[in-house]
Amino acid sequence: MDVDFREMMSSFPTGVSVVAAQNGHTTPRGMTCSALCSLSVNPSTLLVCLRTESPTLHAVVASGAFAVNLLHGEAEWVASLFASGAPDRFDRVLWRPTSLTHSPALVEAAHSVGDCVVDRTYPAGDHVIVVGIVRAIEKFRTDSALLYGFRQYGQLHRTAPANAG
């Protein structure tokens, strides 16, 4: 069943993000995450699903905050880097703390960043669902988004709206 489930979900293309948190003055933590969805517009709420044993989850819970970095179409290398578990990943990308929660914003790899505070968490299998209230949004680019499906990356480009004439 696990293999069939993974195969089924791999055929469902989704956007790619890096969820990142800063726990005090320690090394920032972050991981590639495609298990993300909007939950509510009022208040602006989203959820991310993070592996139970993830250092990123521990930083999110300890700090009570996180950034959702929605990656632009040319940031495949960043998605791969943050999926790799490389300990020096934050040394290899340009980032800065967000203005409200000081969570890491990947300023060159993200098209948008949601600065979130943790509202609640729910254990679910080998993951934890983290519900976050979005307190601020920064936009860096609006031309493309990185997608993942069928175990490969792709891009979705913004197109000009059709002329309604």
C-alpha positions as CSV (number, residue, x, y, z in Angstrom):
1,M,0.0,0.0,0.0
2,D,2.8,2.5,0.9
3,V,4.3,2.1,-2.6
4,D,0.9,2.5,-4.3
5,F,0.1,5.6,-2.2
6,R,3.5,7.2,-3.0
7,E,3.0,6.5,-6.7
8,M,-0.5,8.0,-6.6
9,M,0.6,11.1,-4.8
10,S,3.6,11.6,-7.1
11,S,1.2,12.0,-10.0
12,F,-0.5,15.0,-8.3
13,P,1.6,18.1,-9.3
14,T,1.9,20.7,-6.6
15,G,3.8,23.9,-5.9
16,V,7.2,23.8,-4.1
17,S,8.1,25.7,-1.0
18,V,10.8,25.8,1.6
19,V,9.5,26.0,5.2
20,A,12.1,27.7,7.4
21,A,12.4,28.7,11.1
22,Q,14.9,30.4,13.3
23,N,15.1,29.0,16.8
24,G,16.8,31.6,18.9
25,H,20.4,32.3,17.8
26,T,21.0,28.7,16.6
27,T,21.5,27.7,13.0
28,P,18.3,28.3,10.9
29,R,16.4,25.2,9.9
30,G,14.5,24.6,6.6
31,M,13.2,21.9,4.4
32,T,11.6,21.5,1.0
33,C,7.8,21.1,1.4
34,S,5.1,20.4,-1.1
35,A,2.6,19.4,1.6
36,L,1.2,22.9,1.9
37,C,-2.3,24.4,1.4
38,S,-4.3,27.4,2.2
39,L,-6.9,26.9,5.0
40,S,-8.7,30.2,5.5
41,V,-8.7,33.7,4.1
42,N,-10.0,35.4,7.3
43,P,-7.8,35.1,9.2
44,S,-5.2,34.3,6.5
45,T,-4.3,30.7,7.5
46,L,-2.3,27.9,5.9
47,L,-1.1,24.5,6.9
48,V,2.2,22.7,6.3
49,C,2.9,19.0,7.0
50,L,6.4,18.4,8.4
51,R,8.1,15.1,9.2
52,T,7.9,14.3,13.0
53,E,11.7,13.9,13.4
54,S,12.6,16.9,11.3
55,P,14.9,19.5,12.9
56,T,12.8,22.1,11.0
57,L,9.6,21.0,12.8
58,H,11.4,21.3,16.1
59,A,12.6,24.8,15.3
60,V,9.0,25.8,14.1
61,V,7.5,24.5,17.4
62,A,10.2,26.0,19.6
63,S,10.1,29.4,18.0
64,G,6.4,29.5,17.4
65,A,7.0,30.9,13.9
66,F,8.0,30.0,10.4
67,A,8.3,31.3,6.9
68,V,6.8,29.7,3.9
69,N,9.1,30.5,0.9
70,L,7.1,29.8,-2.3
71,L,9.8,29.0,-4.9
72,H,10.0,30.6,-8.4
73,G,10.4,28.5,-11.5
74,E,14.2,28.9,-11.6
75,A,14.8,27.7,-8.0
76,E,14.9,24.0,-8.6
77,W,18.5,23.8,-7.3
78,V,17.2,25.4,-4.0
79,A,14.4,22.8,-3.7
80,S,16.9,20.0,-4.2
81,L,19.4,21.6,-1.7
82,F,16.8,21.9,1.0
83,A,15.5,18.4,0.3
84,S,19.1,17.0,0.6
85,G,19.6,17.6,4.3
86,A,22.9,19.3,3.6
87,P,24.0,20.9,6.9
88,D,25.3,24.0,5.1
89,R,22.2,24.8,3.1
90,F,21.7,28.3,4.6
91,D,25.4,29.1,3.7
92,R,24.7,28.4,0.1
93,V,21.6,30.6,-0.5
94,L,20.9,34.3,0.1
95,W,18.5,34.8,3.0
96,R,17.5,37.3,5.6
97,P,15.2,37.3,8.6
98,T,11.6,38.3,8.0
99,S,10.5,41.5,9.5
100,L,8.0,40.1,12.1
101,T,9.1,36.7,13.2
102,H,12.7,36.7,12.0
103,S,12.2,33.4,10.1
104,P,14.4,32.9,7.1
105,A,13.2,34.4,3.9
106,L,15.0,33.0,0.8
107,V,15.1,36.4,-1.1
108,E,16.6,35.1,-4.4
109,A,14.8,31.8,-4.6
110,A,11.2,32.7,-3.5
111,H,8.6,34.5,-5.5
112,S,6.6,35.1,-2.3
113,V,7.2,34.6,1.4
114,G,4.5,34.2,4.1
115,D,5.6,35.1,7.6
116,C,3.6,32.9,9.9
117,V,3.0,32.3,13.6
118,V,2.1,28.9,14.8
119,D,-1.6,28.6,15.7
120,R,-1.7,24.9,16.5
121,T,-0.2,21.5,15.6
122,Y,-1.8,18.1,15.0
123,P,0.1,14.8,15.0
124,A,-0.8,12.8,11.9
125,G,1.1,9.5,11.2
126,D,4.8,10.2,10.7
127,H,4.1,13.9,10.2
128,V,2.8,16.9,12.2
129,I,0.3,19.3,10.6
130,V,1.3,22.8,11.5
131,V,-1.4,25.5,11.2
132,G,0.0,28.9,10.8
133,I,-1.5,32.4,10.7
134,V,0.1,34.5,8.0
135,R,1.1,37.8,9.6
136,A,2.9,39.4,6.6
137,I,3.6,38.6,2.9
138,E,6.6,39.7,0.8
139,K,6.6,39.4,-3.0
140,F,9.9,39.2,-4.8
141,R,8.9,38.0,-8.3
142,T,5.7,37.3,-10.1
143,D,6.8,35.6,-13.3
144,S,6.9,31.9,-12.4
145,A,6.3,29.2,-9.8
146,L,8.2,25.9,-9.3
147,L,6.1,22.8,-9.5
148,Y,6.8,19.1,-8.6
149,G,4.9,16.1,-10.0
150,F,5.8,12.7,-11.5
151,R,9.0,12.9,-9.5
152,Q,10.3,15.9,-11.5
153,Y,10.3,19.6,-11.4
154,G,8.6,21.9,-13.8
155,Q,7.6,25.6,-14.1
156,L,4.4,27.5,-14.4
157,H,4.8,30.9,-16.0
158,R,2.5,33.8,-15.6
159,T,0.8,34.7,-18.9
160,A,-0.8,37.9,-19.9
161,P,-4.6,37.8,-19.3
162,A,-6.7,37.0,-22.3
163,N,-8.2,40.0,-24.0
164,A,-11.9,40.0,-23.2
165,G,-12.9,41.6,-26.5
